[in-house]
Amino acid sequence: MFRLPGTKLQVRVFDRVETKNDQYDVFDIGVQHADGGIDSVVVGGSFHTAKTLLGGIDKKAAKKAKKAEKKAKEKAAAKAQKKADKKAAKRLIIHTSTVTSDVPSTEATPTPETQAV
């Protein structure tokens, strides 16, 4: 249902009407006034072919949504793993540089050229 701009009328487009018989689907098409009054036409039927076609479309859409959700989860997991790997590498670099700066150097210190040997 949606409201017509500039009016207090609401348009009813294929609003389902509750029925006791599950074999038939009934839909209401019309307008609803601000005071609750309704001007409408009701369309009903069993709509077997339409349900079959829509059911196939719904199944395809659900399968596609499930595949997209799985792909999004995999992408998020890969992103989280990359972030964790980056943090671990940074910790390793910091730890390694701290350890090597505490160890005295074993390399020979160059002697200045002015100093006699």
N, C-alpha and C positions, 0 to 999 in steps of 0.2 A: 504494500500500500504506500502511496506517496501523495503529498499535498499539491494541488494545483497552485502555482504562484499567484498571489494577489486575491485569493479566495480562501474560504474555509472548507472547501470541498476536498475530500481525499479520494483518490482513485483506487479502486480495488481491481487488481489484475490477477486473475487466476488464484484467488484466495481459496484454499481448500475448505470445503464444507464437510463437517463431521457427519457421517452416516452410520447406521447400524449394520449395513450390508457391506462387507469387505470386497465383494466382487466388483462393485462400481465405485468410481471416483467422481466426485462432484466438485465443480469449481465455480466460483462466483466472480462475475465481471461487471463492474459498474462504478457508482460513486456513493460516497457516504457523506451526509451533511453534518454540519457542526452539532446539530441537536441529536445526532445518532441515527437519524432516518437513512434508509438505504434505497437507492434506485439501482436495480441490477438485473442481470440475466444469468441464469444458472445453466452451465453446460455439464452434462454428465455422460458417462459411458464406462465401458470396461477397459478400453485403451490398451489391449493386449500387445499389439504391434509396437505402439509407442513405448510401453514399459519395457519391452524386450530390447528395443534399440537404445533407449536411455540406460537400461541396465548394463548393456555392453559398454556404453560410453563411460558410465560411472566406474565400471571395473578397470577400464583403461586409465582413467584419471587417477584412481586410487593407486594403481600400480606405478604410474609415473610419479605421483607424489611420494610414494614409499621409496622409490629409487632416488629421487632428489634429496629426500631426508637422509638416506644412507650416505649419499655422496657428500652432503653438508657435514655430517658427523665425521666422516673420514677426513675431510679437509680441516675441520676444527681440531681433530686429534693430531694430524700432521703439523698443524701450526703450533699446537701446544708442545709437541715433541721438539720442534725446531727451537722454540723459545727455551725449553729446558736444556737442550744441548748447548745453546748459546751461553746460558747462565753457567753451566758446568765448565765450558771452555774458559770463560772469564775467570771463574774461581781457580782453575788450574793455572792460568797465566799469572794471576796474582800470587798464588802459592809458590809457584816455581821461581818467580822473580824475587820473592822474599827469601827463599832458601838459598839461592845462588848469591845474593848480596851479603849473606852472613858468612859464607865460606871464603877464607882468604884465597887470594889469587895465587896460582902456582906458576904463572907465566913470569918470565924474567923481565925485570924492569929495565927499560932501555937506558943506556948511559948517555949523558949529554956529550956532544961532539967535542966540547972544549975540555973535557976531562981526559987526562992521559991514562992510557991503559998500561 
